[in-house]
């Protein structure tokens, strides 16, 4: 077991963390002895810290390309999430699968809405378990390709469904593939780029999910006047556009070097690192240094983690990492997003007509891209935890006002509800939505990253099952009939998440994976993560880094205020 020492500089009250690492545990690598390898790893870490976003985009434009391309798998998941919710207000779908309600009008019963909304979520739980097993054993690319092939086959079921039960079965099978992509895309994007680009590519993952929502809203609006079953079948058919091209892209893409090293395939990791750099960058020394750093961090994690199974995620300091992953994922829904998933029905219950509700829903969902781009700039300047908590607080205020307007029966109140939905979506996609992805990708241990994200996403899906079960009943006139007043309920869950974040969510902005490991292993409190100085390369007798020297303070200041470009 590797021991670490946390030392405080009493003059300046800045804690310093250094690992007492026996370098003989590192072994030789590419002709280097352990001391040379440690020096190479330290050099790679120094270069990574000093890299600006502009430099990183120039040197690692190939890595950014592959991260963004393979993240497009999330477009399909985001597409279906809103397609199903929008169908509950689509006349053609209601005519095919609906029944007469107590008010004498045709509608999809709340129990069937719950079953349809939860069907894909249940399938995603299966897919998450499959991905957690396969990604660590076979790599990201092979797992991705198999998921795409499966997706291309099972789309046939919802397209040719003749009953709502068959449609539910198709959603379960499609959800299996979506579950695989949920964690795979995030982990892959995070691992193939340098530290300063992690929030950009993981934020892009969220934007892909939002792009799917925008696409589905536009498609459902476009087929609103298409008569018969084709009105609801066409949106499902569009999902055939993605699997084959993305499977080919995954075949051509480089493997995650971190994943390859964890599987002991150093040759594949080095080949990937060479491919991920720009073709005009011919110096292979930085690649060797990066390899040394990855091996260094992986060995540290192996020493701290007895195994790499799911049980290890709930032991020692990994339990805290798993808790963060679970709550941050669950807060994605509990912050008020559960209402946004039923925006069309929610707006119609608030007094909007069919066409007006679909139009406003499309406008609302466009905020996913607008907010995502804005968040790129905000994450480069402010911390993840700060943006996350500010977003929760702002959404909580919107929910309280929305609930209040739901108590007023007037056209102006209905208009106000629609405006607040747009504002809330913009706030969500500028803060909570995209910021979630770098947090859940960066906080787990490298050896447990896929499994920790999988556990967190399972909690997310279980939370979705619960909210998908109660939200339709809150809104539906044939059930609880709360209408816009259901926003009060989610204001309460939002507030609980905000309180948890203040005490438990650490700031990992501009921290490398090795530094994050040491901060968790030394049980640094969440509010002290940003101010704690870490030396992850010290060994032997632990000597505290001079945390308050002018040079270091100047360097720290320059890092904290690094410009976006």
C-alpha positions in Angstrom: 0.0 0.0 0.0 1.4 3.4 -1.0 1.4 5.9 1.9 1.1 9.6 1.4 2.0 12.5 3.6 0.0 15.7 3.9 2.0 18.6 5.3 0.8 22.1 6.1 2.8 25.2 5.6 1.9 27.0 8.8 3.1 30.4 7.6 0.8 30.4 4.6 -1.8 27.8 5.6 -1.5 25.9 2.3 -1.6 22.1 2.6 0.9 20.2 0.5 0.5 16.5 -0.6 3.4 14.3 -1.6 3.4 10.5 -2.1 6.0 8.3 -0.3 6.5 6.2 -3.5 9.1 3.6 -3.8 10.3 4.0 -7.3 11.4 0.4 -7.6 7.7 -0.5 -7.9 7.6 1.2 -11.2 9.9 -1.1 -13.1 11.7 -0.4 -16.3 10.0 1.1 -19.3 11.2 1.7 -22.9 14.8 1.3 -21.8 14.5 3.6 -18.8 15.4 2.7 -15.3 12.8 3.7 -12.6 14.4 7.0 -11.8 14.5 8.0 -15.5 10.9 7.0 -15.9 9.8 9.0 -12.9 11.7 12.1 -14.3 10.0 11.6 -17.7 6.6 11.3 -16.0 7.3 14.5 -14.1 8.2 16.3 -17.3 5.0 15.2 -18.9 3.0 16.5 -16.0 4.8 19.8 -16.1 4.2 20.3 -19.8 0.5 19.3 -19.3 0.1 22.0 -16.6 1.7 24.7 -18.7 -0.2 23.9 -21.9 -2.7 26.6 -22.9 -6.0 25.8 -24.6 -4.8 27.3 -27.9 -1.6 25.3 -27.8 -3.5 22.1 -26.9 -6.0 22.6 -29.8 -3.1 23.0 -32.2 -1.1 20.0 -30.9 -4.1 17.7 -30.2 -6.5 18.6 -32.9 -6.7 14.9 -34.0 -7.6 13.8 -30.5 -10.3 16.5 -30.3 -11.7 15.3 -33.7 -12.0 11.7 -32.6 -13.4 12.6 -29.1 -16.1 14.8 -30.8 -16.9 12.3 -33.6 -17.4 9.2 -31.3 -19.4 11.3 -28.8 -22.0 11.7 -31.6 -23.4 8.3 -30.3 -25.1 10.3 -27.6 -27.2 12.1 -30.2 -29.2 8.9 -30.6 -29.9 8.7 -26.8 -30.9 12.4 -26.6 -33.0 12.0 -29.7 -35.1 9.2 -28.2 -35.5 10.7 -24.8 -37.6 13.6 -26.3 -39.1 11.7 -29.2 -41.0 9.4 -26.8 -42.1 12.3 -24.5 -43.2 14.4 -27.6 -45.3 11.5 -28.9 -47.6 11.8 -25.9 -48.9 15.0 -27.4 -48.8 13.9 -31.1 -52.2 13.3 -32.6 -51.1 10.5 -34.9 -49.4 8.6 -32.0 -52.4 9.1 -29.7 -54.8 7.9 -32.4 -52.8 4.7 -32.8 -52.0 3.8 -29.2 -54.3 6.1 -27.1 -57.6 5.5 -25.3 -60.5 7.7 -24.2 -59.9 9.4 -20.9 -62.3 10.6 -18.2 -62.6 14.0 -20.0 -63.8 12.2 -23.2 -60.6 12.9 -25.2 -58.1 10.5 -26.6 -54.8 10.3 -24.7 -52.0 8.0 -23.8 -52.8 6.7 -20.3 -50.3 7.7 -17.6 -49.4 4.0 -16.9 -48.4 3.6 -20.6 -46.5 6.8 -20.5 -44.6 5.5 -17.5 -43.9 2.2 -19.2 -42.7 3.7 -22.4 -40.5 6.3 -20.7 -39.0 3.7 -18.4 -38.5 1.0 -21.1 -35.4 2.5 -22.6 -34.1 3.3 -19.1 -34.4 -0.4 -18.1 -32.5 -1.3 -21.3 -29.8 1.2 -20.5 -29.2 -0.4 -17.1 -28.4 -3.7 -19.0 -26.2 -1.8 -21.4 -24.3 0.0 -18.6 -23.5 -3.4 -17.0 -22.3 -4.8 -20.4 -20.1 -1.7 -21.0 -18.6 -1.9 -17.5 -17.5 -5.4 -18.2 -16.4 -5.1 -21.8 -14.6 -1.7 -21.8 -12.0 -2.8 -19.3 -11.4 -6.2 -21.1 -11.7 -5.4 -24.8 -11.2 -1.7 -25.0 -13.3 1.3 -26.0 -13.3 0.8 -29.8 -14.5 -2.9 -29.9 -17.2 -2.2 -27.4 -18.4 0.8 -29.3 -18.5 -1.1 -32.6 -20.6 -4.0 -31.1 -23.0 -1.5 -29.6 -23.5 0.2 -33.0 -24.2 -3.1 -34.8 -26.7 -4.1 -32.1 -28.4 -0.7 -32.5 -28.7 -1.0 -36.3 -30.6 -4.4 -35.8 -33.0 -3.6 -33.0 -34.3 -0.3 -34.5 -36.5 -2.5 -36.6 -38.7 -3.4 -33.6 -40.1 0.1 -32.7 -40.4 1.0 -36.4 -42.7 -1.9 -37.1 -44.5 -2.0 -33.8 -48.1 -3.0 -34.0 -48.9 -2.6 -30.3 -47.7 -0.5 -27.4 -46.3 -3.7 -25.8 -44.1 -4.3 -28.9 -43.0 -0.7 -28.8 -42.0 -1.1 -25.2 -39.9 -4.2 -26.0 -38.2 -2.3 -28.8 -37.3 0.6 -26.5 -35.8 -1.9 -24.0 -33.5 -3.4 -26.7 -32.6 0.0 -28.1 -31.8 1.3 -24.6 -29.2 -1.5 -24.2 -27.1 0.1 -26.9 -27.7 3.6 -25.5 -26.6 2.5 -22.1 -23.2 1.3 -23.5 -22.6 4.7 -25.2 -23.5 6.7 -22.1 -20.4 6.0 -20.1 -18.1 4.9 -23.0 -18.2 8.2 -24.8 -17.5 10.2 -21.7 -14.6 8.1 -20.6 -13.1 7.9 -24.0 -13.3 11.7 -24.7 -11.8 12.5 -21.3 -8.8 10.1 -21.6 -7.5 11.0 -25.1 -7.0 14.8 -24.6 -4.8 16.8 -22.2 -6.1 18.3 -19.0 -7.0 21.7 -20.3 -9.2 20.2 -23.0 -11.1 17.8 -20.8 -14.0 20.2 -20.0 -14.3 21.1 -23.7 -14.7 17.5 -25.0 -16.8 16.3 -22.1 -19.0 19.4 -22.5 -19.3 18.4 -26.2 -20.6 15.0 -25.0 -23.5 16.8 -23.3 -24.0 19.0 -26.4 -24.4 15.9 -28.5 -27.1 14.7 -26.2 -28.7 18.1 -26.5 -28.3 18.0 -30.3 -30.3 14.8 -30.3 -33.1 16.5 -28.3 -33.1 19.4 -30.8 -33.2 17.0 -33.8 -36.0 15.0 -32.3 -38.1 18.2 -31.6 -37.6 19.4 -35.1 -38.5 16.0 -36.6 -41.6 15.6 -34.5 -42.7 19.1 -35.4 -42.0 18.5 -39.1 -44.1 15.3 -39.2 -47.0 16.9 -37.3 -49.1 17.1 -40.4 -48.1 13.7 -41.8 -51.2 11.5 -41.7 -51.4 8.0 -40.3 -48.7 5.8 -38.7 -46.0 7.3 -40.8 -46.2 10.4 -38.6 -44.7 8.5 -35.6 -42.7 5.9 -37.6 -40.5 8.4 -39.5 -38.8 9.7 -36.3 -37.8 6.2 -35.4 -36.5 5.5 -38.9 -34.2 8.4 -38.7 -32.1 6.6 -36.1 -30.8 4.3 -38.9 -28.6 7.3 -40.1 -26.1 6.9 -37.2 -25.0 3.3 -36.5 -23.1 2.3 -39.6 -21.1 5.5 -40.1 -20.2 5.7 -36.4 -19.2 2.0 -36.3 -16.8 2.7 -39.2 -15.4 5.7 -37.4 -14.8 3.6 -34.3 -12.9 1.1 -36.4 -10.6 3.8 -37.7 -10.2 5.6 -34.4 -7.3 5.2 -32.0 -7.8 3.3 -28.8 -7.8 5.2 -25.5 -4.1 5.1 -24.3 -5.2 5.0 -20.7 -7.4 2.0 -21.4 -4.7 0.3 -23.3 -2.2 0.8 -20.5 -4.6 -0.5 -17.9 -5.0 -3.7 -20.0 -1.2 -3.9 -20.2 -1.0 -3.2 -24.0 1.8 -0.6 -24.0 2.4 -1.0 -27.8 -1.2 -0.1 -28.5 -1.1 2.8 -26.0 2.1 4.3 -27.7 0.6 3.9 -31.2 -2.6 5.7 -30.0 -0.6 8.6 -28.5 1.3 9.1 -31.7 -1.9 9.1 -33.7 -3.6 11.5 -31.3 -1.0 14.2 -31.9 -1.0 16.5 -34.9 0.8 15.1 -37.9 3.3 18.0 -38.0 4.5 17.2 -34.4 7.3 14.7 -35.0 9.1 14.7 -31.7 8.4 11.4 -30.0 10.1 12.3 -26.7 6.8 13.9 -25.3 5.0 10.7 -26.2 7.4 8.6 -24.2 7.1 11.1 -21.3 3.3 10.8 -21.5 3.6 7.1 -21.5 5.8 7.2 -18.4 3.3 9.4 -16.7 0.3 7.1 -17.5 2.2 4.1 -16.2 3.2 6.1 -13.1 -0.4 7.0 -12.3 -1.7 3.5 -13.1 0.9 1.9 -10.7 -0.1 4.3 -8.0 -3.7 3.4 -8.5 -2.8 -0.3 -8.5 -1.0 0.1 -5.2 -4.0 1.9 -3.7 -6.7 -0.4 -5.1 -6.6 -4.0 -4.2 -8.7 -4.9 -7.3 -10.6 -3.4 -10.1 -14.1 -4.9 -9.5 -17.3 -3.1 -8.7 -16.9 -3.9 -5.0 -13.7 -1.8 -5.0 -15.8 1.3 -5.9 -17.4 1.2 -2.4 -14.2 0.7 -0.4 -11.9 3.2 1.2 -11.6 6.6 -0.6 -13.2 5.2 -3.7 -16.5 5.2 -1.8 -16.4 9.0 -1.8 -15.6 9.1 -5.5 -18.6 6.8 -6.2 -20.8 9.0 -4.0 -19.9 12.1 -6.0 -20.5 10.3 -9.3 -23.9 9.0 -8.2 -25.2 12.3 -6.7 -24.0 14.5 -9.6 -25.7 12.2 -12.1 -28.9 12.0 -10.1 -29.0 15.8 -9.7 -29.2 16.0 -13.5 -32.8 14.9 -13.2 -33.7 16.1 -9.7 -32.6 19.7 -10.5 -35.8 20.1 -12.5 -34.9 18.4 -15.8 -37.6 15.9 -15.2 -40.1 18.5 -16.2 -38.2 19.5 -19.3 -38.5 15.9 -20.6 -42.3 16.3 -20.7 -42.2 19.9 -22.1 -44.8 19.3 -24.8 -47.4 17.8 -22.4 -46.4 20.3 -19.7 -47.0 23.2 -22.0 -50.3 21.9 -23.3 -51.5 21.4 -19.7 -50.4 25.0 -19.0 -52.8 26.2 -21.8 -50.7 26.1 -25.1 -52.2 24.6 -28.2 -50.7 21.6 -30.0 -48.8 23.5 -32.6 -47.7 26.2 -30.2 -46.5 23.7 -27.7 -44.3 21.9 -30.3 -43.0 25.2 -31.6 -42.0 26.4 -28.1 -40.5 23.0 -27.3 -38.3 23.3 -30.4 -37.2 26.8 -29.3 -36.6 25.6 -25.8 -34.4 22.7 -26.9 -32.2 25.0 -29.1 -30.8 26.3 -25.8 -28.9 23.0 -25.5 -26.5 24.1 -28.1 -26.5 27.8 -27.2 -25.8 27.0 -23.5 -23.2 24.3 -24.4 -21.1 26.8 -26.3 -21.4 29.4 -23.5 -20.3 26.8 -21.0 -17.1 26.1 -22.9 -15.9 29.7 -22.1 -17.3 29.6 -18.5 -15.6 26.3 -17.6 -12.3 27.6 -18.9 -12.5 30.5 -16.4 -14.5 29.2 -13.4 -14.5 25.9 -11.6 -16.7 23.0 -12.2 -18.2 23.0 -8.7 -18.8 26.7 -8.8 -20.8 26.6 -12.1 -22.6 23.5 -11.0 -23.9 25.1 -7.7 -24.7 28.4 -9.4 -26.8 26.6 -12.0 -28.7 24.6 -9.3 -29.5 27.8 -7.4 -30.7 29.6 -10.5 -32.9 26.7 -11.6 -34.3 26.4 -8.1 -35.5 30.0 -8.4 -37.1 29.4 -11.8 -38.9 26.3 -10.5 -40.4 28.2 -7.5 -41.6 31.0 -9.9 -43.0 28.4 -12.3 -44.9 26.7 -9.5 -46.3 30.0 -8.4 -47.6 30.8 -11.9 -49.2 27.3 -12.0 -51.5 28.5 -9.2 -52.8 31.3 -11.5 -55.3 30.5 -14.2 -54.7 33.1 -16.9 -53.2 33.3 -20.4 -50.3 35.6 -19.1 -49.4 33.0 -16.5 -49.3 30.3 -19.2 -47.0 32.5 -21.3 -44.8 33.0 -18.2 -44.5 29.3 -17.7 -43.3 28.9 -21.4 -40.8 31.6 -21.0 -39.4 30.1 -17.8 -39.0 26.8 -19.4 -36.8 28.4 -22.1 -34.8 30.3 -19.4 -34.5 27.2 -17.2 -33.2 25.1 -20.2 -30.6 27.8 -21.0 -29.4 27.9 -17.4 -29.3 24.1 -17.3 -27.3 23.8 -20.5 -24.9 26.6 -19.5 -24.1 25.1 -16.1 -25.5 21.9 -14.6 -25.9 19.9 -17.9 -22.4 20.1 -19.5 -20.5 20.6 -16.2 -21.7 17.2 -15.0 -19.6 15.4 -17.6 -16.1 16.6 -16.7 -16.9 16.0 -13.0 -18.0 12.4 -13.4 -15.1 11.7 -15.8 -12.4 13.3 -13.7 -13.2 12.3 -10.1 -13.0 8.4 -10.4 -9.8 6.5 -10.1 -8.4 5.6 -13.5 -8.7 1.8 -13.0 -12.3 2.2 -11.8 -13.3 5.0 -14.1 -15.6 3.0 -16.4 -17.1 1.2 -13.5 -17.6 4.3 -11.3 -19.3 6.2 -14.2 -21.4 3.1 -14.8 -22.6 3.0 -11.2 -23.3 6.7 -11.3 -25.2 6.3 -14.5 -27.2 3.4 -13.1 -28.3 5.7 -10.2 -29.2 8.3 -12.9 -31.4 5.8 -14.7 -33.0 4.6 -11.5 -33.7 8.2 -10.6 -35.2 8.6 -14.1 -37.4 5.6 -13.6 -38.8 7.1 -10.4 -39.4 10.5 -11.9 -40.8 9.0 -15.1 -43.3 7.2 -12.9 -44.5 10.2 -11.0 -44.0 13.2 -13.4 -46.7 12.0 -15.8 -49.1 11.6 -12.9 -48.3 15.1 -11.6 -49.0 16.6 -15.0 -51.8 14.4 -16.3 -55.4 15.6 -15.9 -56.5 12.0 -15.5 -54.2 11.5 -12.5 -52.9 14.1 -9.9 -53.5 17.0 -12.2 -50.9 19.3 -10.6 -49.9 21.0 -13.9 -47.2 23.6 -13.5 -47.5 23.3 -9.7 -45.3 20.2 -9.9 -42.4 22.6 -10.2 -42.6 23.1 -6.4 -41.7 19.4 -5.9 -38.6 19.7 -8.1 -37.6 22.9 -6.4 -37.4 20.9 -3.2 -35.2 18.1 -4.7 -33.1 20.8 -6.4 -32.4 22.5 -3.0 -31.4 19.1 -1.4 -28.8 18.6 -4.2 -27.5 22.1 -3.8 -26.9 21.6 0.0 -25.1 18.3 -0.8 -22.9 20.0 -3.4 -21.7 22.7 -0.9 -20.4 20.1 1.5 -19.3 17.2 -0.7 -18.5 18.4 -4.3 -14.8 19.1 -4.7 -13.2 21.5 -7.3 -11.0 19.6 -9.8 -10.4 22.3 -12.3 -7.0 22.0 -13.9 -6.0 19.0 -11.8 -4.3 16.1 -13.5 -5.5 12.5 -12.8 -2.5 11.9 -10.6 -3.2 15.0 -8.4 -6.9 14.1 -8.1 -5.9 10.6 -6.9 -3.7 12.0 -4.1 -6.3 14.6 -3.0 -8.9 11.8 -2.6 -6.4 9.4 -0.9 -5.5 12.1 1.7 -9.3 12.8 2.3 -8.9 16.5 1.6 -12.3 18.3 2.3 -14.3 19.4 -0.7 -13.8 23.1 -0.1 -10.0 22.8 0.2 -9.4 20.8 -3.0 -8.6 23.9 -5.0 -6.1 25.5 -2.6 -4.2 22.3 -1.8 -0.8 22.0 -3.5 0.1 18.5 -4.7 3.5 17.0 -5.6 2.8 13.6 -7.0 6.4 12.7 -7.9 8.1 13.0 -4.4 9.4 9.7 -3.1 11.5 8.4 -0.3 11.5 10.8 2.6 8.5 13.1 2.0 9.7 16.7 1.7 7.1 19.3 1.6 7.0 21.4 -1.6 7.6 25.1 -0.7 4.0 26.0 -1.2 4.3 29.7 -0.7 7.4 30.7 -2.6 6.8 33.7 -4.9 7.6 31.6 -8.0 5.0 29.0 -7.1 2.4 31.5 -6.1 3.0 33.4 -9.4 2.6 30.1 -11.3 -0.5 29.1 -9.5 -2.0 32.6 -10.1 -1.2 32.3 -13.8 -2.8 28.9 -14.1 -6.0 30.0 -12.3 -6.4 33.0 -14.6 -5.4 31.2 -17.8 -7.3 32.7 -20.7 -9.5 30.6 -22.9 -7.4 31.3 -26.0 
